[in-house]
Amino acid sequence: MAKVSFNNRNQVFYTSLKSDVDKYFEHSQQRKTGNFKLYFKSTVFILAAIGLYTTLLLAPLGIVPIILISLLQGFVLACIGFNVMHDANHGSYSSRKWVNETLGLTLNALGGNSFIWKQKHNIIHHTYTNIDGVDDDIAKSPFIRMCSSQPWVPAHRIQHLYTPLLYAFSSMIWILFQDFEKYFRKKIVNTPLSRMSSNDHLIFWISKVLYILFYIIIPVVLMGWQSWLLFFVCLHIGLGLTLSIVFQLAHVVEETEFDAVGANGKNIDNEWAMHQVRTTANFSPNSKIIAWFAGGLNYQIEHHLFPRISHIHYPAISKLVRSKCAAFQLPYNNLPTFGAAVVSHFRFIKTLGRKPEM
């Protein structure tokens, strides 16, 4: 892996901001991890997922109800990812390590793998955000061009039209292909995968087998293969679209910055925290509904600066972050509505689809 380094010798921005945030928690006498609000909505989403799954398997349903309930099931599973898995795998759900580790496995219940995700997301993405050649979230692909440093092919001219289809099937590709590709290659883009313990290998294979059992074998037996196929495809459309849109609005929009690393490595002039601010965007900050369902990921700037703080605190500390960014003359990328963020993303994707001038 080519080395990427930040100018962290004098982290005045982050030091000053962290001091303000620490004072906020000290004065408010709150823990930085989750509270009853988080536990309540976690319970709601998990029970909803179980209820929808049971209904699909046991209730006599027609084609339209199967489609609608399966799409809703995919959306609810994505919400479990945003609200439960995400905080847990960052260690911010609870102050108890075993609680975080246990709830982090909700990703495995969705079909993914928490071990691989922690390295891909917590370490690589949160350190090298929007750096082409390192960040797997914008990894080079023949199908979609997500930054100007990536090669262009003629198909990209219409990528803004077919990208939603790619997003719709992204979770299926992730679960059934990409996890295995990373597991056997032992690499995430160009970064070696950390060594897995015997227990990590065991969890990987057991959870993949259980995924096949609960999402394929049991539904086929109880629903028949045609109804199962409809359920499986629609579930992943709901899951893939929800995951992709929320995560893409955080980084792949017109307002954010990108960088790239070559064979000789890269020295970033800014401190790590400034890089996070410049490469990240918030959206719909005034929508309590979106914040509730998206697990606070609409406050992505705050999350990237303080991933060990539960998302339920982001609305409060966002005021401190915005103020500090202004004091240091840093952009605070903030799209006012969900619609504005979606338009910015697809307009950016369309722009990248144009053939670069020689």
Beta strands, then each sheet from edge to edge (+ up, - down):
strand 1: 4-6
strand 2: 131-132
strand 3: 187-188
strand 4: 191-192
strand 5: 259-260
strand 6: 266-268
strand 7: 282-283
strand 8: 334-335
sheet 1: 1+ 6+
sheet 2: 2+ 5+
sheet 3: 3+ 4-
sheet 4: 7+ 8+
end
